[in-house]
Amino acid sequence: MELHNMAEVLTQLEWEELGDRFNFTPEGMVQPTTSFIFSTDLLDREKCETYLDRFASEIGSPSRRVTASMLAKRYAFLTVTPVLYAMTAYNKGLQLTLENCQLAAPHEDVSKSKFPNLSFEELSVTEPEAGKRKEWRDQVVSQLFESHLSRVFRSLSTVGRVPMAILWENALVRIIPIYEEGLEEEQDPSVMLRFHDDFQFISQTAPASLFGERRNPFERFMRAVNAGAADNTAAYTRQTCCFYYEMSPEYCRACPKPIDCRP
């Protein structure tokens, strides 16, 4: 596995695409000037409680359970989506570790959203050595999930008293569009194959150890998808509820609640 400074291996077009799709930009490496929390502080119960309560007041959440679920969904978008997209589309591994990430409040003058943005310190990028992409992919996935997201989710689950299954499905609904859209947009057959194979690996066959869990946390949700084919995920419907409806008059597009059961 080769390690490089990120500025040397991410092209301008790649930066622009990551920014447009996932709000992942070089500006993220600038220290935030507004309120923020280090991602590692989310592992501290007291600090996590304080942050969730402040965040709840900002987004109008009625409970820590709802707040923790909303934060997990946002956190997955900010961290998981750029890493997996870069891994598959560019064959580049963004070293977005728990230790170099922060959640920064959005700048009020440029954003109407109350949800935080990602701020990060200097990053590096890995690239697979010839003939060793599967081993490299294991490392990228393990660092992203086992060493990072899983630890944040466990803390949010404990503090917010929300089942881990809900938090993992919050991540899955962020992951599915990456591969669904990638298969629709990509023209290069070799890259299309990566989109298919990487999605199948992450959602079904990756070992539990890469997630720091007792089982692949996504596999249970993908059983209803025909043979696990990535191009069939458009029909995906959630199995758990993320509680978004408790703070909004709207329901998620993939909400599992039958329409006739909604108030």
C-alpha positions in Angstrom: 0.0 0.0 0.0 1.5 3.3 -1.1 0.9 6.4 1.0 0.9 9.9 -0.4 0.1 13.5 0.6 -3.5 14.1 -0.5 -2.8 17.2 -2.4 -0.4 15.2 -4.6 -2.8 12.5 -5.7 -6.3 14.0 -5.8 -6.7 15.9 -9.0 -8.6 19.1 -9.3 -11.5 17.3 -11.0 -11.6 14.8 -8.2 -11.7 17.5 -5.6 -14.5 19.2 -7.5 -16.5 16.0 -7.8 -16.1 15.2 -4.1 -17.1 18.7 -3.2 -20.2 18.7 -5.5 -21.4 15.3 -4.4 -20.4 15.1 -0.7 -19.4 18.6 0.4 -15.9 17.3 0.8 -13.5 20.1 -0.1 -10.0 21.3 0.6 -11.5 24.0 2.7 -12.4 21.2 5.1 -8.8 21.1 6.1 -9.0 24.7 7.5 -9.6 24.8 11.3 -13.2 25.8 11.9 -13.9 29.3 13.3 -17.4 28.4 14.6 -18.4 25.9 17.3 -17.2 22.4 16.7 -16.5 19.1 18.4 -13.7 16.7 17.8 -14.9 13.3 16.6 -13.0 11.6 19.3 -15.0 13.6 21.9 -18.1 11.9 20.7 -16.8 8.8 22.4 -16.9 10.6 25.8 -20.4 10.2 27.2 -20.5 13.5 28.9 -19.2 15.4 25.9 -21.5 13.5 23.6 -24.5 14.3 25.7 -23.7 18.0 25.8 -23.2 18.1 22.0 -26.4 16.1 21.3 -28.4 18.4 23.5 -27.0 21.5 21.8 -27.6 20.0 18.4 -31.1 19.1 19.3 -32.0 22.7 20.0 -30.5 23.7 16.7 -32.5 21.2 14.6 -35.6 21.1 16.6 -35.3 17.5 17.7 -37.7 16.4 20.5 -35.4 13.8 22.1 -31.8 12.5 22.3 -33.0 9.4 20.5 -34.0 11.4 17.4 -31.0 13.6 17.7 -28.6 10.7 17.8 -30.2 9.1 14.8 -30.1 12.4 12.8 -26.4 12.9 13.7 -25.5 9.4 12.7 -27.1 9.9 9.3 -25.3 13.2 8.8 -22.0 11.8 10.1 -22.2 8.9 7.7 -22.8 11.3 4.8 -19.8 13.4 5.7 -17.4 10.5 6.3 -18.5 7.3 4.6 -19.7 8.6 1.3 -16.5 10.5 0.2 -14.3 7.6 1.3 -16.2 4.9 -0.4 -16.7 6.9 -3.6 -13.0 7.7 -3.8 -12.2 4.1 -3.1 -14.3 2.8 -6.0 -14.3 5.6 -8.5 -10.7 6.7 -8.2 -9.1 3.7 -6.6 -7.8 6.0 -3.9 -8.2 5.6 -0.1 -8.8 8.8 1.8 -7.3 8.5 5.3 -10.3 10.0 7.1 -9.6 8.8 10.6 -11.5 9.3 13.8 -8.5 11.3 15.2 -8.3 13.9 12.5 -12.0 14.7 12.1 -14.2 17.4 13.6 -17.8 18.4 13.3 -18.1 22.1 12.7 -21.3 24.2 12.8 -22.2 25.6 9.4 -21.4 29.2 8.6 -24.6 31.1 8.9 -23.8 33.4 6.1 -23.4 30.7 3.5 -25.6 27.9 4.7 -29.3 27.7 5.7 -28.7 24.1 7.1 -28.4 23.6 10.8 -26.5 20.3 10.3 -22.8 20.3 10.9 -20.1 20.1 8.2 -16.9 18.1 8.3 -13.6 19.7 9.2 -10.4 17.7 9.1 -6.7 18.0 9.5 -4.2 17.2 6.9 -5.0 13.9 5.2 -3.2 11.3 3.2 -4.3 9.0 0.4 -3.4 5.3 -0.2 -3.4 3.5 -3.5 -3.4 -0.2 -4.0 -0.2 -2.0 -5.1 -0.4 -4.0 -8.3 -2.4 -7.2 -7.8 -3.3 -6.3 -4.2 -6.5 -4.3 -4.5 -8.6 -6.7 -2.3 -6.1 -6.5 0.5 -6.0 -2.7 0.1 -9.8 -2.5 0.1 -9.9 -4.5 3.3 -7.7 -1.8 4.9 -9.7 1.1 3.6 -13.0 -0.5 4.8 -11.6 -1.5 8.2 -10.2 2.0 8.9 -13.5 3.6 7.9 -15.8 1.3 9.8 -14.0 -0.7 12.5 -11.7 2.1 13.6 -14.0 5.0 13.0 -17.8 4.8 12.3 -18.5 1.8 14.5 -17.0 3.5 17.5 -19.0 6.7 17.0 -22.2 4.7 16.4 -21.7 2.8 19.7 -21.4 6.0 21.6 -24.5 7.5 19.9 -26.4 4.3 20.5 -25.6 4.4 24.2 -26.1 8.1 24.8 -29.2 8.3 22.6 -30.7 5.0 23.5 -31.2 4.1 19.9 -30.6 0.6 18.5 -27.4 0.1 16.5 -29.4 -1.4 13.7 -31.0 1.9 13.1 -27.7 3.7 13.0 -26.2 1.2 10.6 -29.2 1.4 8.3 -28.8 5.2 8.4 -25.3 4.6 7.0 -26.6 2.1 4.4 -29.1 4.6 2.9 -26.2 6.9 2.4 -24.1 4.2 0.7 -26.7 2.8 -1.7 -26.9 6.0 -3.9 -23.2 6.0 -4.3 -23.2 2.7 -6.1 -26.6 3.0 -7.7 -25.6 6.3 -9.4 -22.1 5.1 -10.1 -23.5 2.2 -12.1 -25.8 4.5 -14.0 -23.2 7.2 -14.8 -20.0 5.3 -15.3 -18.9 4.4 -18.9 -15.6 2.6 -18.2 -16.4 -1.2 -17.9 -13.5 -1.7 -15.4 -14.8 1.0 -13.1 -18.4 -0.3 -13.5 -17.1 -3.7 -12.3 -15.5 -2.0 -9.3 -18.8 -0.3 -8.4 -20.6 -3.7 -8.6 -18.0 -5.7 -6.8 -17.3 -3.1 -4.0 -21.0 -2.7 -3.3 -21.6 -6.4 -3.0 -18.5 -6.7 -0.8 -19.5 -3.9 1.6 -23.1 -4.8 1.8 -22.9 -8.5 2.0 -19.7 -10.4 2.0 -17.2 -8.3 3.9 -16.3 -10.0 7.2 -17.7 -8.7 10.5 -14.2 -7.9 11.7 -13.9 -5.1 9.2 -16.8 -3.4 10.9 -15.9 -4.2 14.5 -19.2 -6.0 14.8 -20.2 -9.6 15.3 -21.7 -9.7 11.8 -21.7 -7.6 8.7 -24.2 -4.9 9.8 -25.5 -4.3 6.3 -26.1 -7.9 5.2 -29.4 -8.3 7.1 -30.8 -5.2 5.3 -29.8 -6.4 1.8 -31.5 -9.8 1.9 -34.6 -8.5 0.2 -32.6 -7.1 -2.7 -32.6 -9.5 -5.6 -29.3 -11.5 -5.4 -27.6 -8.5 -3.9 -27.2 -6.8 -7.3 -26.2 -3.2 -6.9 -28.4 -2.0 -9.8 -31.5 -3.2 -8.1 -31.1 -1.1 -5.0 -33.5 1.6 -6.3 -36.3 -0.5 -4.9 -34.7 -0.5 -1.4 -37.1 0.2 1.5 -35.8 0.7 5.0 -36.5 -1.9 7.6 -36.0 0.4 10.6 -37.3 3.9 11.2 -34.8 6.7 11.7 -37.4 8.9 13.6 -37.1 11.8 11.1 -40.8 12.2 11.1 -40.7 13.1 14.8 -39.1 16.4 14.0 -40.5 17.1 10.5 -43.9 17.0 8.8 -42.2 14.9 6.1 -41.2 11.2 6.0 -38.0 9.8 4.5 -38.2 8.6 0.9 -37.4 5.1 2.0 -39.5 5.2 5.2 -40.7 1.7 6.2 -44.0 3.0 7.7 -46.9 2.2 5.3 -48.5 5.4 4.0 -51.9 4.4 5.4 -50.3 4.1 8.9 -48.9 7.6 8.9 -50.8 10.4 10.8 
